[in-house]
Amino acid sequence: MKKAYYEAYEERYRTVHEKGLRWTSPEPTPVVMDVIRRYGIGKDAPILEIGCGEGRDAVYLLKEGYRLKATDISKEVIDYCRRQYPEYAEAFYVLDILKEDADGQYDLVIAVAVVHMLTEDADRKAFWQFIRNHLSVSGKALVCSMGNGEHAVRSDPTQAFELKEREHASGKILVPATTCRMVTWQEFEEEIAESGLKITEKGMTASPPEFDSLMYAVVSL
């Protein structure tokens, strides 16, 4: 079966892990804890992470005692997290949110650097709809996307699996190109509104060393 363009990160992770490396920094995303504190998300509150990757935020929250379910479309990266953090292995799950549902509703949904991987309108609509379907009545979702909110950029999804040279902490490395779609603030806000979600707050943040500029929005029902 032909893989969807947004599955290219599976190959990127595999390429890097076979070299004994990790793709991203293990440092957690600062805005995640900022939002948890600001909105009073308690440690007993159910939290769902979409696109947990190598666990940079998931592991931090799990170590802090939060009740987290961490998901990613990539089986490679979920297996990696289970191997690297065996004490939290049961918190990590493979999930394609564009095709599958999670169980229940959550008081916080986190998606850091996920939505910008989706280039197609239908897939982005499905992303926002998944969030809407899995928020508790008073729940919040934190969504971070690459971009500055001023310029729109869209890569060609047919080239997602082509090998490209990318910068890495270990030096230049050949990995699948994957995809990227950065939108303006107007487009971002329209997507959220069309999904039936409301913006509680929005702004710019960063998650060094990977992301010097991230748009973020906290949304609710």
PAZAPA-4460 file (N, C-alpha, C; in steps of 0.05 Angstrom, whole numbers, plus 32768, in hexadecimal, padded with zeros to 4 digits):
% residues 221
    n_x    n_y    n_z   ca_x   ca_y   ca_z    c_x    c_y    c_z   seq   type   mol
   8011   7FE8   8000   8000   8000   8000   8012   8019   8000     1      M     A
   800A   802C   7FEF   801A   8045   7FED   8016   8055   8007     2      K     A
   802D   805F   8011   802C   806F   8029   8023   808B   8024     3      K     A
   8014   8096   8037   800C   80B3   8035   8025   80C4   8039     4      A     A
   8025   80DC   802C   803C   80EE   802E   8044   80F4   804A     5      Y     A
   8030   80F6   805D   8037   80FE   8078   8043   80E7   8088     6      Y     A
   8046   80D0   807C   8053   80B9   8089   8072   80BA   8084     7      E     A
   807C   80CE   8076   8098   80CE   806F   80AA   80D0   8088     8      A     A
   809F   80DB   809E   80B0   80DD   80B6   80B7   80C2   80C1     9      Y     A
   80A7   80AD   80BB   80AE   8092   80C3   80C9   808B   80B7    10      E     A
   80CD   8091   809E   80E7   808B   8091   80FD   809D   809B    11      E     A
   80F7   80B6   80A1   810C   80C7   80AC   8115   80BD   80C7    12      R     A
   8102   80B6   80D9   810A   80AC   80F3   811B   8092   80F0    13      Y     A
   8112   8080   80DE   8120   8067   80DB   813D   806C   80D1    14      R     A
   8140   807E   80BE   815B   8085   80B4   816D   808F   80CA    15      T     A
   8163   80A1   80DB   8173   80AC   80F0   8179   8098   8106    16      V     A
   8164   8089   810E   8168   8076   8124   817B   8060   811D    17      H     A
   817B   8058   8103   818E   8043   80FB   81AB   804C   80FD    18      E     A
   81AF   8066   80FF   81CA   8071   8102   81D0   8075   8120    19      K     A
   81BE   806D   8131   81C2   8070   814E   81BD   808C   8158    20      G     A
   81AF   809C   8148   81A9   80B8   814E   818C   80BD   8155    21      L     A
   8186   80D4   815F   816A   80DD   8161   8167   80F5   8150    22      R     A
   814F   80FA   8145   814B   8110   8133   8149   812B   8141    23      W     A
   813A   812C   8157   8135   8145   8165   8143   8146   8180    24      T     A
   8145   815E   818A   814F   8163   81A5   813C   8156   81BA    25      S     A
   8147   814D   81D0   8136   8143   81E6   812A   8159   81F7    26      P     A
   8131   8172   81F2   8127   8188   8202   8109   818D   81FD    27      E     A
   80F9   818F   8212   80DC   8193   820F   80D6   81AE   8203    28      P     A
   80BE   81B1   81F8   80B5   81CA   81EC   80AB   81DC   8202    29      T     A
   80B7   81F4   8206   80B0   8205   821C   8092   820C   821E    30      P     A
   8085   8211   8208   8069   821A   8209   8057   8205   8214    31      V     A
   805E   81EB   8212   804D   81D6   821C   8048   81D9   823A    32      V     A
   805E   81DC   824A   805A   81DF   8267   804E   81FA   826D    33      M     A
   8054   820E   825D   8048   8229   8261   802A   8227   8260    34      D     A
   8020   8218   824C   8003   8216   8249   7FF7   8205   825F    35      V     A
   8004   81EF   8266   7FFB   81DE   827C   7FF7   81EE   8296    36      I     A
   800B   81FE   829C   800A   820E   82B4   7FF4   8224   82B2    37      R     A
   7FF3   8231   829B   7FE1   8248   8297   7FC4   823F   8299    38      R     A
   7FBE   8227   828F   7FA2   821E   828F   7F9C   820A   82A5    39      Y     A
   7FAF   8207   82B7   7FAA   81F6   82CF   7FA4   81D9   82C9    40      G     A
   7FB3   81CE   82B5   7FAF   81B2   82AE   7FBC   81A1   82C4    41      I     A
   7FAC   8192   82D3   7FB7   8182   82E9   7FC3   8168   82E0    42      G     A
   7FD2   815C   82F2   7FDF   8143   82EA   7FCD   812B   82E7    43      K     A
   7FB4   812E   82F0   7FA0   8119   82EC   7F90   811D   82D3    44      D     A
   7F94   8134   82C5   7F84   813A   82AD   7F8E   8129   8296    45      A     A
   7F7C   811D   8286   7F85   810D   826F   7F91   8120   825A    46      P     A
   7FA9   8119   8250   7FB7   8128   823C   7FBD   8116   8224    47      I     A
   7FB9   8120   820C   7FBF   8111   81F4   7FD3   8121   81E4    48      L     A
   7FE9   8115   81DC   7FFC   8122   81CA   7FFA   8115   81AE    49      E     A
   7FF7   8126   819A   7FF7   811E   817E   8013   8123   8173    50      I     A
   801F   810F   8166   8039   8113   815A   804F   8116   816F    51      G     A
   8051   8103   8181   8064   8106   8197   8081   8103   818E    52      C     A
   8086   80F9   8176   80A2   80F6   816D   80B3   80E5   8180    53      G     A
   80CB   80EE   8185   80DD   80DF   8196   80D9   80E4   81B4    54      E     A
   80C2   80F1   81BB   80BA   80F3   81D6   80C4   810B   81E6    55      G     A
   80CD   8120   81D8   80D9   8137   81E6   80C5   8143   81FB    56      R     A
   80AC   8146   81F4   8099   8151   8206   808B   813B   8217    57      D     A
   8085   8125   820A   8078   810F   8218   8088   8105   8230    58      A     A
   80A1   8101   822D   80B1   80F6   8242   80B4   810A   8259    59      V     A
   80B7   8123   8252   80B8   8138   8267   809F   8138   8278    60      Y     A
   8087   8137   826B   806E   8137   8279   806A   811E   8289    61      L     A
   8071   8107   827E   806E   80EE   828C   8080   80ED   82A5    62      L     A
   8098   80F8   82A3   80AA   80F9   82BA   809F   810B   82D0    63      K     A
   8090   8120   82C7   8084   8132   82DA   806A   8127   82E6    64      E     A
   8062   8110   82DD   804A   8103   82E9   8030   8109   82DB    65      G     A
   8031   8114   82C3   8017   811A   82B5   800C   8100   82A8    66      Y     A
   7FF2   8100   82A5   7FE4   80E9   8299   7FE2   80ED   827B    67      R     A
   7FF5   80E3   826D   7FF9   80E8   8250   7FF7   80D0   823F    68      L     A
   7FE9   80D2   8229   7FEA   80BE   8213   7FF8   80CB   81FC    69      K     A
   800F   80C0   81F4   801F   80CC   81DE   801C   80BB   81C5    70      A     A
   8016   80C8   81AF   8011   80BA   8196   8021   80C5   817F    71      T     A
   8026   80B4   816B   8033   80BD   8153   802B   80A9   813D    72      D     A
   802A   80B3   8124   8024   80A1   810D   803B   808E   8108    73      I     A
   8053   8094   8110   806B   8084   810A   806F   806E   811E    74      S     A
   806D   8055   8115   8072   803E   8126   8090   803E   812E    75      K     A
   80A1   8046   811C   80BE   8048   8122   80C3   8059   813B    76      E     A
   80B6   8070   813B   80BC   8083   8151   80AF   807A   816B    77      V     A
   8098   806D   8169   808B   8063   8182   809B   804C   818D    78      I     A
   80A5   803A   817C   80B7   8025   8185   80D0   8031   8192    79      D     A
   80DA   8046   8186   80F2   8053   8191   80ED   805E   81AD    80      Y     A
   80D6   806B   81B1   80CF   8076   81CB   80CC   8060   81E0    81      C     A
   80BF   804A   81D8   80BC   8034   81EA   80D7   8027   81F2    82      R     A
   80E9   8026   81DF   8104   801C   81E6   8114   802F   81F7    83      R     A
   8113   8048   81F1   8122   805C   81FF   8118   8061   821B    84      Q     A
   80FD   8060   821E   80F0   8066   8238   80DE   804F   8240    85      Y     A
   80E9   8038   8246   80D9   8020   824C   80C6   8024   8264    86      P     A
   80CD   8036   8276   80BC   803B   828D   80A1   8048   8285    87      E     A
   80A1   8054   826D   8089   8062   8264   807E   8055   824A    88      Y     A
   8087   803D   8244   8080   8030   822B   8062   802F   8225    89      A     A
   8052   802B   823A   8036   8028   8237   8028   8043   8230    90      E     A
   8036   8059   8232   802A   8073   822C   802C   807A   820E    91      A     A
   803B   806A   81FE   8040   8071   81E2   802F   805E   81CF    92      F     A
   8022   806B   81BC   8011   805C   81A9   8014   8066   818D    93      Y     A
   8012   8053   817A   8011   805B   815D   7FF4   8063   8157    94      V     A
   7FF1   807B   814A   7FD7   8085   8143   7FD8   8097   812B    95      L     A
   7FC8   8092   8117   7FC5   80A4   8100   7FAB   80B4   8105    96      D     A
   7FAE   80CC   810E   7F96   80DB   8115   7F85   80E3   80FD    97      I     A
   7F8F   80E1   80E5   7F7F   80E7   80CE   7F6D   80D0   80C6    98      L     A
   7F73   80B8   80D1   7F63   80A0   80CA   7F57   8092   80E2    99      K     A
   7F62   8098   80FA   7F59   8089   8112   7F51   809D   8128   100      E     A
   7F42   8092   813B   7F3A   80A1   8153   7F4A   8098   816B   101      D     A
   7F4C   80AA   817E   7F57   80A2   8198   7F40   809C   81AB   102      A     A
   7F45   808F   81C1   7F30   808A   81D4   7F2A   80A2   81E5   103      D     A
   7F11   80A9   81E9   7F09   80BD   81FC   7F0F   80DA   81F5   104      G     A
   7F0B   80EB   8208   7F10   8108   8206   7F27   8110   8219   105      Q     A
   7F33   8126   8213   7F4B   812E   8222   7F49   814B   822B   106      Y     A
   7F54   8151   8242   7F54   816C   824C   7F6A   817D   823F   107      D     A
   7F7E   8170   8233   7F92   817E   8224   7F9B   816D   820D   108      L     A
   7F9C   8178   81F5   7FA7   816B   81DE   7FBF   817C   81D5   109      V     A
   7FD5   816F   81D0   7FEE   817D   81C8   7FF6   8174   81AC   110      I     A
   7FFC   8187   819B   8006   8180   8180   801C   8195   8179   111      A     A
   8035   818E   817E   804B   81A0   8179   8059   8198   815F   112      V     A
   8059   81AA   814C   8067   81A6   8132   805B   818D   8123   113      A     A
   8041   818C   8122   8033   8176   8114   8023   8181   80FD   114      V     A
   8012   8195   8101   8000   819E   80EC   800E   81A8   80D4   115      V     A
   8026   81B4   80D8   8035   81BE   80C0   803F   81A8   80AE   116      H     A
   803E   818F   80B7   8046   8178   80A6   8030   8171   8092   117      M     A
   8018   817B   8097   8001   8174   8086   7FFD   818A   8071   118      L     A
   8001   8182   8058   8000   8196   8042   7FE4   8198   8035   119      T     A
   7FD3   8183   8038   7FBA   8182   802A   7FA3   818C   803C   120      E     A
   7F91   819C   8030   7F7B   81A8   803F   7F6A   8193   804E   121      D     A
   7F64   817D   8040   7F53   8168   804D   7F61   815C   8065   122      A     A
   7F7B   8159   8064   7F8A   814E   807B   7F8B   8161   8092   123      D     A
   7F8E   817B   808C   7F8F   818F   80A1   7F73   8191   80AE   124      R     A
   7F5E   818F   809F   7F43   818F   80AA   7F3F   8177   80BC   125      K     A
   7F49   8160   80B4   7F47   8148   80C4   7F57   814B   80DE   126      A     A
   7F6E   8158   80DD   7F7E   815E   80F5   7F6E   816D   810A   127      F     A
   7F62   8183   8101   7F53   8194   8113   7F3A   8186   811D   128      W     A
   7F2D   8177   810C   7F15   8168   8114   7F1B   8153   8129   129      Q     A
   7F32   8146   8126   7F3B   8132   813A   7F3D   8140   8155   130      F     A
   7F4A   8157   8156   7F4D   8166   816F   7F31   816D   817B   131      I     A
   7F20   8177   816A   7F05   817E   8173   7EF6   8166   817F   132      R     A
   7EF9   814F   8172   7EEB   8137   817B   7EF6   812C   8195   133      N     A
   7F0F   8134   819D   7F1B   8127   81B4   7F21   813B   81CB   134      H     A
   7F16   8153   81C9   7F18   8165   81E0   7F01   8161   81F3   135      L     A
   7F07   8162   820D   7EF1   8162   8221   7EE3   817D   8220   136      S     A
   7ECD   817F   822D   7EBC   8197   822B   7ECC   81B0   8232   137      V     A
   7EDD   81AE   8247   7EED   81C5   824F   7F0A   81C3   8246   138      S     A
   7F10   81B0   8234   7F2B   81AA   822C   7F38   81BF   821B   139      G     A
   7F52   81BF   821A   7F62   81D1   8209   7F74   81C0   81F7   140      K     A
   7F7B   81CC   81E0   7F8F   81BF   81CF   7FA4   81D4   81C8   141      A     A
   7FBD   81CC   81CA   7FD4   81DD   81C2   7FDF   81D2   81A8   142      L     A
   7FDE   81E3   8193   7FE7   81DC   8179   7FFD   81EF   8170   143      V     A
   8015   81E5   816A   802B   81F5   8161   8032   81EE   8144   144      C     A
   8037   8202   8134   803D   81FD   8117   8055   820E   810F   145      S     A
   8066   8203   80FE   807C   8213   80F3   8071   822B   80E4   146      M     A
   8080   8241   80E5   8078   8258   80D6   8078   8272   80E7   147      G     A
   8076   8288   80D9   8076   82A2   80E7   805A   82AF   80E5   148      N     A
   8047   82A2   80D8   802C   82AD   80D6   8029   82C1   80C0   149      G     A
   803F   82C8   80B3   803E   82DC   809E   8040   82D1   8082   150      E     A
   8050   82BB   807F   8055   82B0   8065   804B   8293   8063   151      H     A
   803F   828C   804C   8035   8271   8047   8049   8262   8035   152      A     A
   804F   824A   803E   8062   8239   802F   8056   821D   802E   153      V     A
   8058   8210   8016   804D   81F5   8014   805F   81E3   8003   154      R     A
   8068   81CD   800E   8079   81BB   7FFF   8068   81A8   7FEE   155      S     A
   8076   819A   7FDC   8069   8187   7FCA   8067   816C   7FD8   156      D     A
   804F   8162   7FDE   804D   8149   7FED   8057   8131   7FDD   157      P     A
   8059   8133   7FC3   8062   811C   7FB3   8080   8118   7FB6   158      T     A
   808E   812C   7FC2   80AB   812A   7FC6   80B2   8123   7FE3   159      Q     A
   809E   811C   7FF3   80A2   8117   8010   80B7   8103   8016   160      A     A
   80B9   80EE   8006   80CB   80D8   800C   80E7   80DA   7FFE   161      F     A
   80EA   80F0   7FEF   8104   80F3   7FE1   811A   80FA   7FF5   162      E     A
   8131   80EF   7FF2   8147   80F4   8004   8152   8110   8000   163      L     A
   8155   811E   8016   8160   8139   8015   8175   813C   802B   164      K     A
   8188   814D   8027   819C   8152   803B   8191   8166   804F   165      E     A
   8192   815F   8068   8188   8170   807E   819D   8174   8093   166      R     A
   819C   818B   80A1   81AE   8190   80B7   81A5   817F   80CF   167      E     A
   81B9   8175   80DD   81B4   8165   80F5   81CA   816B   8109   168      H     A
   81C4   8166   8122   81D8   816B   8137   81F3   815D   8131   169      A     A
   81F1   8146   8123   8209   8136   811D   8216   813F   8103   170      S     A
   820A   8152   80F5   8214   815A   80DB   81FE   8157   80C5   171      G     A
   8204   815B   80AC   81F1   8158   8097   81EA   813A   8094   172      K     A
   81D0   8135   808E   81C7   8119   808C   81B1   8117   8077   173      I     A
   81B1   8101   8067   819D   80FD   8053   8185   80EF   8060   174      L     A
   816E   80FC   805E   8155   80F1   8069   813E   80F8   8056   175      V     A
   8127   80EA   8059   8110   80F1   8049   8108   810E   804E   176      P     A
   8100   811C   8039   80FA   8138   803A   80E3   813E   804C   177      A     A
   80CE   812D   804E   80B5   8131   805C   80A6   8149   804F   178      T     A
   8094   8156   805E   8084   816B   8053   8081   8182   8066   179      T     A
   8079   8199   805B   8075   81B1   806C   8062   81C4   805F   180      C     A
   804F   81CD   806F   803D   81E2   8066   803A   81F7   807C   181      R     A
   8045   820E   8078   8043   8224   808A   802D   8237   8080   182      M     A
   801C   823F   8092   8005   8250   808B   8007   826B   8099   183      V     A
   7FF7   827E   808F   7FF5   8298   809C   7FE3   8296   80B4   184      T     A
   7FE4   82AB   80C5   7FD2   82AB   80DC   7FB4   82AA   80D3   185      W     A
   7FAE   82B8   80BD   7F92   82B8   80B4   7F8A   829C   80AC   186      Q     A
   7F9B   828D   809E   7F94   8272   8096   7F92   8260   80AE   187      E     A
   7FA4   8263   80C1   7FA4   8253   80DA   7F8A   8257   80E9   188      F     A
   7F82   8270   80EC   7F6A   8277   80FB   7F51   826D   80EC   189      E     A
   7F51   826F   80D2   7F3A   8265   80C3   7F37   8247   80C5   190      E     A
   7F4D   8238   80C4   7F4C   821B   80C8   7F3F   8214   80E3   191      E     A
   7F48   8222   80F7   7F3E   821C   8112   7F20   8222   8114   192      I     A
   7F18   8239   810A   7EFC   8241   810B   7EEA   822E   80FC   193      A     A
   7EF4   8225   80E4   7EE4   8213   80D3   7EE0   81F8   80E1   194      E     A
   7EF2   81F0   80F3   7EF0   81D7   8100   7EDD   81D8   8118   195      S     A
   7ED4   81F0   811F   7EC2   81F3   8135   7ED0   81F8   8150   196      G     A
   7EEA   81FE   814F   7EFA   8203   8166   7EFD   8221   816A   197      L     A
   7F03   8229   8183   7F06   8246   8189   7F23   824A   8193   198      K     A
   7F2F   8260   818B   7F4A   8267   8194   7F48   8275   81AF   199      I     A
   7F56   8269   81C3   7F57   8275   81DD   7F6E   8288   81DF   200      T     A
   7F84   8281   81D3   7F9B   8293   81D1   7FAC   828A   81B9   201      E     A
   7FBD   829C   81AF   7FCF   8296   8199   7FE8   82A7   819C   202      K     A
   7FFD   829F   818E   8015   82AE   8190   802C   82A0   8182   203      G     A
   8044   82AB   8186   805C   829F   817B   806D   8294   8191   204      M     A
   807A   827E   818C   808C   8271   819F   80A3   8264   8191   205      T     A
   80B3   8255   819F   80C9   8247   8193   80CE   822D   81A2   206      A     A
   80DC   821A   8195   80E4   8201   81A2   8100   81FA   8198   207      S     A
   8114   8208   81A3   812F   8204   819A   8139   81E8   81A1   208      P     A
   814C   81DC   8192   8159   81E9   817B   814B   81E5   8160   209      P     A
   8135   81D5   815F   8129   81D0   8145   8119   81E7   813A   210      E     A
   810A   81F4   814B   80F6   8208   8141   80FB   8223   814E   211      F     A
   8105   8235   813E   810A   8251   8148   80F0   8261   8147   212      D     A
   80DD   8258   8137   80C4   8267   8134   80AD   8254   8131   213      S     A
   809B   8254   8145   8083   8244   8144   806A   8255   814A   214      L     A
   8056   8253   8139   803C   825E   8140   802F   824B   8153   215      M     A
   8020   8256   8166   8011   8243   8178   7FF5   824E   817D   216      Y     A
   7FE3   823C   8182   7FC8   8244   8189   7FBE   8230   819F   217      A     A
   7FB1   823B   81B3   7FA2   822A   81C6   7F85   822C   81BF   218      V     A
   7F78   8215   81BA   7F5D   8215   81B0   7F4B   8204   81C3   219      V     A
   7F31   820A   81C1   7F1E   81FC   81D1   7F04   81F9   81C2   220      S     A
   7EF1   81E9   81CD   7ED7   81E6   81C0   7EC6   81FF   81C1   221      L     A
***
